[in-house]
Amino acid sequence: VELNDADQVTIQHLVLDNELRGIWLHNGSTRFAGEDLSLSGHDEDGMLIESNAEFTQLHHVVARDNHRHGIYATSAIDAVTDSIVEDNGGSGMYVTNQQGLVIADNVVRDNGPYGIYFQGIDGDASTISGNTVSAHTWGIYVSTTSATPVTISANRVFDQAVHGIEAYRNVLVIGNAAYDNADRGILISEGGV
């Protein structure tokens, strides 16, 4: 499914398998809502969100066994919640240029290098909370240039090949359970708390 400059679209209860990508939002496709979606076996990403496709909300999405990322966003989006992201060749969630994003209550497991890769920009506060993240090289990696901190809280992060949580710059890491990771459970650098 390709949405090109298509605003306020909702897609629910849909299975998309074995194509180039599952859903591609781009060229200003704002305010997309996706719920109860299954996106698997694609040559690239389960979902690709780019080119000013802002205010996207994803709930109850299963993104599995895609050759690149489960969910890949280079445009700021609003939420990824209550989803399962697993067995993708790239990262589970790879999101850049983010502000005001909530990543909550997801199961992210057995993906490529990162379970959740987050790069933030200046803007509203983002949170990564209540997720279960296991069996990657890095579990949760967060870097931000924002004056508003990104909060990483109440996640269970375990069985990573390197670090459970790695946080750079203005990041608050609070009340997480990081265990059975090969190197560090939590690594905070360059101004993180």
Backbone as CSV, one residue per row, in Angstrom:
resi,resn,N_x,N_y,N_z,CA_x,CA_y,CA_z,C_x,C_y,C_z
1,VAL,0.858,-1.168,0.000,0.000,0.000,0.000,0.904,1.231,0.000
2,GLU,0.722,2.117,-0.960,1.466,3.374,-1.026,0.503,4.535,-0.811
3,LEU,0.834,5.408,0.139,0.071,6.630,0.365,0.982,7.803,0.013
4,ASN,0.650,8.500,-1.077,1.437,9.602,-1.604,0.593,10.871,-1.495
5,ASP,0.966,11.761,-0.542,0.213,12.985,-0.275,-1.256,12.671,0.035
6,ALA,-1.473,11.644,0.839,-2.821,11.196,1.213,-3.002,11.452,2.706
7,ASP,-3.786,12.444,3.062,-3.958,12.846,4.456,-5.153,12.162,5.112
8,GLN,-5.049,11.997,6.442,-6.119,11.495,7.291,-6.685,10.156,6.814
9,VAL,-5.774,9.224,6.518,-6.173,7.878,6.109,-6.066,6.960,7.310
10,THR,-7.048,6.084,7.477,-7.014,5.038,8.495,-7.081,3.685,7.792
11,ILE,-6.175,2.790,8.184,-6.204,1.414,7.681,-6.260,0.496,8.888
12,GLN,-7.251,-0.404,8.907,-7.419,-1.340,10.016,-7.613,-2.753,9.485
13,HIS,-7.230,-3.735,10.306,-7.537,-5.147,10.062,-7.082,-5.596,8.679
14,LEU,-5.791,-5.413,8.393,-5.257,-5.733,7.072,-3.987,-6.555,7.205
15,VAL,-3.854,-7.572,6.353,-2.652,-8.396,6.276,-1.965,-8.101,4.955
16,LEU,-0.685,-7.719,5.013,0.110,-7.448,3.815,1.399,-8.259,3.901
17,ASP,1.601,-9.169,2.968,2.750,-10.069,3.003,3.484,-10.078,1.664
18,ASN,4.821,-10.261,1.758,5.668,-10.674,0.639,5.645,-9.745,-0.570
19,GLU,5.834,-8.451,-0.345,5.974,-7.457,-1.420,7.277,-6.700,-1.208
20,LEU,7.464,-5.574,-1.916,8.653,-4.742,-1.699,8.627,-4.162,-0.291
21,ARG,7.512,-3.589,0.097,7.305,-3.095,1.462,5.817,-3.209,1.771
22,GLY,5.477,-3.205,3.061,4.074,-3.340,3.444,3.288,-2.071,3.191
23,ILE,3.590,-1.011,3.956,2.928,0.279,3.794,4.009,1.347,3.661
24,TRP,3.830,2.224,2.667,4.776,3.307,2.412,4.019,4.627,2.476
25,LEU,4.318,5.419,3.514,3.734,6.754,3.664,4.789,7.773,3.262
26,HIS,4.446,8.682,2.340,5.424,9.688,1.947,4.752,10.893,1.308
27,ASN,5.584,11.911,1.019,5.155,13.106,0.303,3.993,13.819,1.010
28,GLY,4.158,14.009,2.337,3.156,14.765,3.084,1.891,14.007,3.428
29,SER,1.964,12.690,3.518,0.787,11.891,3.917,0.648,11.962,5.441
30,THR,-0.047,12.979,5.922,-0.110,13.232,7.359,-1.336,12.585,8.004
31,ARG,-1.230,12.424,9.332,-2.331,11.942,10.177,-2.834,10.550,9.772
32,PHE,-1.879,9.674,9.454,-2.226,8.282,9.171,-2.464,7.552,10.484
33,ALA,-3.473,6.686,10.517,-3.720,5.801,11.662,-3.739,4.371,11.158
34,GLY,-2.900,3.532,11.730,-2.866,2.112,11.381,-3.132,1.281,12.614
35,GLU,-4.077,0.336,12.516,-4.443,-0.487,13.667,-4.750,-1.898,13.209
36,ASP,-4.279,-2.871,13.989,-4.477,-4.289,13.683,-3.975,-4.609,12.282
37,LEU,-2.687,-4.299,12.057,-2.038,-4.566,10.774,-1.018,-5.675,10.944
38,SER,-0.888,-6.519,9.917,0.160,-7.532,9.870,1.000,-7.267,8.630
39,LEU,2.293,-7.002,8.843,3.202,-6.609,7.766,4.408,-7.546,7.814
40,SER,4.456,-8.543,6.915,5.530,-9.526,7.033,6.058,-10.008,5.686
41,GLY,7.335,-10.413,5.720,7.966,-11.038,4.566,8.316,-10.100,3.430
42,HIS,8.431,-8.811,3.686,8.688,-7.843,2.616,10.184,-7.731,2.315
43,ASP,10.511,-7.411,1.057,11.908,-7.285,0.637,12.613,-6.124,1.333
44,GLU,11.874,-5.066,1.667,12.458,-3.945,2.405,11.811,-3.869,3.788
45,ASP,11.005,-2.853,4.042,10.473,-2.618,5.384,9.015,-3.047,5.503
46,GLY,8.620,-3.419,6.720,7.203,-3.639,6.971,6.426,-2.352,6.771
47,MET,6.964,-1.246,7.310,6.361,0.078,7.115,7.482,1.095,6.964
48,LEU,7.369,1.938,5.921,8.309,3.033,5.678,7.527,4.343,5.727
49,ILE,7.990,5.265,6.600,7.322,6.551,6.805,8.358,7.638,6.565
50,GLU,8.170,8.467,5.499,9.181,9.461,5.155,8.553,10.675,4.478
51,SER,9.354,11.661,4.189,8.973,12.850,3.412,7.748,13.552,3.996
52,ASN,7.880,14.003,5.243,6.834,14.797,5.901,5.514,14.053,6.096
53,ALA,5.585,12.787,6.351,4.381,11.998,6.675,4.211,12.013,8.203
54,GLU,3.857,13.163,8.736,3.844,13.398,10.175,2.523,12.997,10.827
55,PHE,2.564,12.926,12.158,1.400,12.653,13.015,0.834,11.241,12.816
56,THR,1.666,10.314,12.417,1.258,8.921,12.239,1.100,8.246,13.592
57,GLN,0.059,7.410,13.714,-0.154,6.604,14.913,-0.322,5.148,14.503
58,LEU,0.436,4.269,15.155,0.383,2.835,14.878,0.047,2.091,16.157
59,HIS,-1.004,1.268,16.104,-1.429,0.506,17.272,-1.727,-0.936,16.845
60,HIS,-1.277,-1.879,17.637,-1.532,-3.302,17.380,-1.050,-3.698,15.986
61,VAL,0.205,-3.366,15.706,0.829,-3.738,14.435,1.762,-4.925,14.689
62,VAL,1.728,-5.899,13.796,2.716,-6.975,13.802,3.600,-6.761,12.580
63,ALA,4.885,-6.494,12.810,5.858,-6.318,11.731,6.940,-7.371,11.935
64,ARG,6.911,-8.410,11.103,7.833,-9.524,11.327,8.416,-10.039,10.022
65,ASP,9.635,-10.535,10.137,10.295,-11.258,9.052,10.433,-10.416,7.778
66,ASN,10.640,-9.098,7.950,10.939,-8.235,6.810,12.452,-8.179,6.631
67,HIS,12.917,-7.998,5.401,14.358,-8.085,5.143,15.132,-6.890,5.683
68,ARG,14.493,-5.722,5.774,15.170,-4.573,6.363,14.517,-4.321,7.721
69,HIS,13.923,-3.174,7.959,13.379,-2.826,9.270,11.904,-3.208,9.382
70,GLY,11.477,-3.467,10.607,10.050,-3.683,10.835,9.278,-2.398,10.614
71,ILE,9.667,-1.334,11.342,9.074,0.002,11.197,10.228,0.987,11.037
72,TYR,10.217,1.734,9.927,11.289,2.667,9.594,10.673,4.028,9.338
73,ALA,11.016,5.016,10.171,10.435,6.353,10.042,11.529,7.411,10.046
74,THR,11.556,8.228,8.994,12.455,9.379,8.945,11.684,10.687,9.092
75,SER,10.369,10.617,9.176,9.505,11.753,9.506,9.031,11.592,10.943
76,ALA,8.835,12.714,11.632,8.341,12.656,13.006,6.945,12.037,13.028
77,ILE,6.756,11.051,13.882,5.460,10.384,14.037,5.016,10.513,15.494
78,ASP,3.755,10.154,15.771,3.214,10.352,17.120,3.343,9.143,18.037
79,ALA,3.048,7.933,17.531,2.977,6.796,18.450,3.165,5.461,17.742
80,VAL,3.835,4.543,18.461,3.859,3.115,18.128,3.572,2.400,19.440
81,THR,2.393,1.777,19.551,2.005,1.161,20.817,1.404,-0.225,20.598
82,ASP,1.538,-1.054,21.631,0.890,-2.369,21.704,1.153,-3.211,20.456
83,SER,2.380,-3.167,19.971,2.724,-3.862,18.732,3.769,-4.939,18.985
84,ILE,3.923,-5.835,18.008,4.942,-6.883,18.027,5.830,-6.670,16.810
85,VAL,7.126,-6.503,17.071,8.091,-6.264,15.999,9.204,-7.287,16.190
86,GLU,9.289,-8.270,15.268,10.211,-9.380,15.502,10.743,-9.974,14.201
87,ASP,11.937,-10.561,14.329,12.562,-11.352,13.261,12.793,-10.570,11.973
88,ASN,13.066,-9.261,12.080,13.389,-8.453,10.907,14.899,-8.438,10.697
89,GLY,15.334,-8.395,9.437,16.757,-8.441,9.120,17.515,-7.209,9.574
90,GLY,16.888,-6.036,9.471,17.460,-4.803,10.005,16.991,-4.628,11.435
91,SER,16.739,-3.406,11.828,16.285,-3.129,13.184,14.782,-3.347,13.306
92,GLY,14.336,-3.543,14.544,12.900,-3.662,14.774,12.209,-2.354,14.453
93,MET,12.561,-1.302,15.199,12.084,0.055,14.913,13.313,0.929,14.708
94,TYR,13.370,1.607,13.582,14.472,2.518,13.273,13.832,3.859,12.960
95,VAL,13.886,4.797,13.927,13.174,6.059,13.795,14.141,7.221,14.003
96,THR,14.169,8.148,13.038,15.048,9.303,13.097,14.219,10.575,12.926
97,ASN,14.815,11.717,13.300,14.151,13.020,13.187,12.859,13.075,14.001
98,GLN,12.907,12.526,15.206,11.699,12.384,16.017,11.610,13.428,17.116
99,GLN,10.370,13.850,17.393,10.042,14.669,18.563,8.578,14.403,18.877
100,GLY,8.288,14.277,20.160,6.911,14.023,20.577,6.420,12.616,20.304
101,LEU,7.318,11.667,20.155,6.952,10.276,19.836,6.805,9.454,21.111
102,VAL,5.743,8.654,21.161,5.536,7.691,22.242,5.713,6.295,21.654
103,ILE,6.692,5.551,22.186,6.886,4.139,21.847,6.601,3.379,23.129
104,ALA,5.450,2.691,23.204,5.029,2.134,24.486,4.360,0.775,24.338
105,ASP,4.669,-0.091,25.304,3.972,-1.367,25.491,4.083,-2.285,24.276
106,ASN,5.259,-2.277,23.642,5.524,-3.143,22.501,6.409,-4.311,22.910
107,VAL,6.349,-5.390,22.129,7.289,-6.499,22.239,8.184,-6.432,21.007
108,VAL,9.488,-6.263,21.249,10.467,-6.118,20.164,11.541,-7.165,20.406
109,ARG,11.651,-8.153,19.483,12.585,-9.256,19.742,13.155,-9.824,18.448
110,ASP,14.391,-10.334,18.595,15.051,-11.120,17.541,15.168,-10.386,16.212
111,ASN,15.458,-9.079,16.250,15.712,-8.321,15.030,17.222,-8.207,14.823
112,GLY,17.626,-7.482,13.777,19.046,-7.298,13.462,19.770,-6.491,14.523
113,PRO,20.477,-5.421,14.144,21.356,-4.757,15.109,20.639,-4.094,16.289
114,TYR,19.541,-3.409,16.060,18.854,-2.677,17.125,17.422,-3.169,17.289
115,GLY,16.998,-3.267,18.549,15.574,-3.471,18.796,14.830,-2.181,18.486
116,ILE,15.216,-1.100,19.206,14.669,0.233,18.965,15.837,1.193,18.802
117,TYR,15.939,1.820,17.631,16.927,2.869,17.360,16.150,4.168,17.245
118,PHE,16.490,5.145,18.090,15.760,6.415,18.144,16.749,7.561,18.060
119,GLN,16.521,8.480,17.117,17.321,9.697,17.018,16.360,10.873,17.087
120,GLY,16.540,11.714,18.119,15.605,12.802,18.353,16.124,14.149,17.895
121,ILE,15.177,15.047,17.632,15.483,16.426,17.271,14.760,17.357,18.242
122,ASP,15.028,18.660,18.135,14.412,19.628,19.032,12.896,19.638,18.853
123,GLY,12.163,19.687,19.967,10.705,19.701,19.899,10.109,19.112,21.158
124,ASP,8.917,18.572,21.032,8.205,18.003,22.168,8.921,16.770,22.712
125,ALA,8.679,16.472,23.985,9.306,15.336,24.664,8.826,14.014,24.079
126,SER,9.746,13.074,23.949,9.432,11.717,23.509,9.628,10.757,24.669
127,THR,8.889,9.641,24.652,9.041,8.613,25.682,9.115,7.232,25.045
128,ILE,9.935,6.404,25.648,10.045,4.987,25.281,9.802,4.230,26.580
129,SER,8.614,3.613,26.725,8.265,3.049,28.026,7.433,1.779,27.906
130,GLY,7.633,0.907,28.876,6.808,-0.288,28.995,7.033,-1.331,27.920
131,ASN,8.155,-1.249,27.204,8.442,-2.205,26.138,9.251,-3.384,26.668
132,THR,9.097,-4.533,26.026,9.945,-5.696,26.282,10.820,-5.881,25.058
133,VAL,12.143,-5.755,25.248,13.089,-5.727,24.135,14.156,-6.786,24.392
134,SER,14.264,-7.776,23.485,15.207,-8.873,23.718,15.836,-9.381,22.424
135,ALA,17.071,-9.894,22.580,17.789,-10.659,21.548,18.146,-9.837,20.308
136,HIS,18.935,-8.765,20.521,19.509,-7.941,19.451,20.989,-7.729,19.759
137,THR,21.671,-6.933,18.932,23.007,-6.486,19.298,22.899,-5.398,20.365
138,TRP,22.081,-4.360,20.123,21.734,-3.330,21.096,20.223,-3.371,21.270
139,GLY,19.770,-3.283,22.500,18.323,-3.311,22.750,17.651,-2.007,22.377
140,ILE,17.939,-0.946,23.154,17.390,0.385,22.905,18.567,1.345,22.794
141,TYR,18.632,2.059,21.674,19.672,3.064,21.456,18.984,4.399,21.219
142,VAL,19.338,5.410,22.028,18.717,6.729,21.908,19.793,7.800,21.903
143,SER,19.690,8.701,20.922,20.530,9.885,20.845,19.634,11.051,20.464
144,THR,19.837,12.207,21.107,18.987,13.358,20.795,19.785,14.645,20.846
145,THR,19.372,15.615,20.035,19.935,16.955,20.085,18.935,17.924,20.709
146,SER,17.835,17.416,21.196,16.747,18.248,21.714,17.077,18.815,23.090
147,ALA,16.594,20.015,23.346,16.679,20.590,24.691,15.685,19.910,25.628
148,THR,14.653,19.292,25.069,13.667,18.552,25.843,14.123,17.095,25.935
149,PRO,14.241,16.534,27.132,14.782,15.180,27.236,13.856,14.098,26.684
150,VAL,14.480,13.033,26.221,13.780,11.799,25.881,13.792,10.942,27.145
151,THR,12.645,10.374,27.507,12.557,9.534,28.700,12.460,8.070,28.296
152,ILE,13.339,7.259,28.875,13.325,5.807,28.690,12.973,5.222,30.047
153,SER,11.772,4.642,30.176,11.341,4.196,31.505,10.549,2.897,31.447
154,ALA,10.685,2.118,32.514,9.863,0.923,32.753,9.911,-0.089,31.621
155,ASN,11.058,-0.192,30.948,11.251,-1.211,29.916,11.963,-2.421,30.504
156,ARG,11.711,-3.593,29.941,12.483,-4.806,30.233,13.361,-5.058,29.028
157,VAL,14.687,-5.049,29.240,15.648,-5.137,28.145,16.674,-6.209,28.507
158,PHE,16.706,-7.292,27.729,17.565,-8.414,28.113,18.042,-9.201,26.892
159,ASP,19.114,-9.982,27.127,19.689,-10.889,26.121,20.193,-10.174,24.870
160,GLN,20.817,-8.984,25.047,21.435,-8.299,23.912,22.898,-8.743,23.808
161,ALA,23.449,-8.721,22.591,24.841,-9.114,22.370,25.827,-8.046,22.855
162,VAL,25.396,-6.787,22.959,26.266,-5.719,23.488,25.541,-5.065,24.673
163,HIS,24.901,-3.913,24.475,24.272,-3.188,25.580,22.755,-3.352,25.560
164,GLY,22.173,-3.307,26.747,20.715,-3.305,26.840,20.148,-1.966,26.408
165,ILE,20.574,-0.884,27.086,20.151,0.477,26.757,21.404,1.329,26.610
166,GLU,21.479,2.068,25.503,22.572,3.012,25.294,21.954,4.381,25.004
167,ALA,22.314,5.385,25.814,21.671,6.692,25.728,22.718,7.797,25.657
168,TYR,22.527,8.722,24.708,23.440,9.846,24.516,22.699,11.167,24.629
169,ARG,23.342,12.095,25.279,22.916,13.486,25.401,21.708,13.618,26.331
170,ASN,20.701,14.356,25.990,19.635,14.741,26.904,18.577,13.629,27.023
171,VAL,18.937,12.585,27.755,18.080,11.405,27.906,17.955,11.071,29.394
172,LEU,16.725,10.811,29.846,16.472,10.345,31.210,16.192,8.851,31.167
173,VAL,16.948,8.080,31.907,16.772,6.626,31.957,16.317,6.284,33.370
174,ILE,15.044,5.836,33.506,14.419,5.702,34.819,13.686,4.368,34.941
175,GLY,14.006,3.587,35.961,13.200,2.430,36.345,13.102,1.317,35.323
176,ASN,14.169,1.086,34.572,14.188,-0.007,33.602,14.804,-1.253,34.220
177,ALA,14.443,-2.416,33.710,15.088,-3.669,34.092,15.945,-4.107,32.910
178,ALA,17.268,-3.993,33.067,18.210,-4.369,32.009,19.112,-5.465,32.566
179,TYR,18.979,-6.671,32.028,19.698,-7.814,32.592,20.069,-8.805,31.498
180,ASP,21.071,-9.638,31.813,21.561,-10.686,30.908,21.972,-10.135,29.543
181,ASN,22.546,-8.929,29.544,23.122,-8.361,28.330,24.631,-8.612,28.369
182,ALA,25.250,-8.869,27.211,26.637,-9.322,27.185,27.625,-8.276,27.697
183,ASP,27.416,-7.002,27.421,28.348,-5.974,27.878,27.718,-5.200,29.039
184,ARG,27.039,-4.115,28.773,26.439,-3.318,29.843,24.919,-3.400,29.778
185,GLY,24.319,-3.353,30.922,22.865,-3.263,30.964,22.412,-1.900,30.481
186,ILE,23.037,-0.834,31.045,22.709,0.540,30.674,24.007,1.330,30.554
187,LEU,24.164,2.005,29.403,25.326,2.881,29.168,24.786,4.275,28.850
188,ILE,25.179,5.264,29.664,24.735,6.645,29.497,25.960,7.522,29.262
189,SER,25.921,8.349,28.196,27.072,9.177,27.837,26.644,10.591,27.467
190,GLU,27.588,11.497,27.517,27.452,12.860,27.000,26.203,13.581,27.511
191,GLY,26.000,13.548,28.825,24.935,14.353,29.399,23.642,13.622,29.697
192,GLY,23.553,12.345,29.397,22.367,11.581,29.777,22.298,11.417,31.280
193,VAL,21.106,11.106,31.803,20.917,10.937,33.253,20.244,9.605,33.506
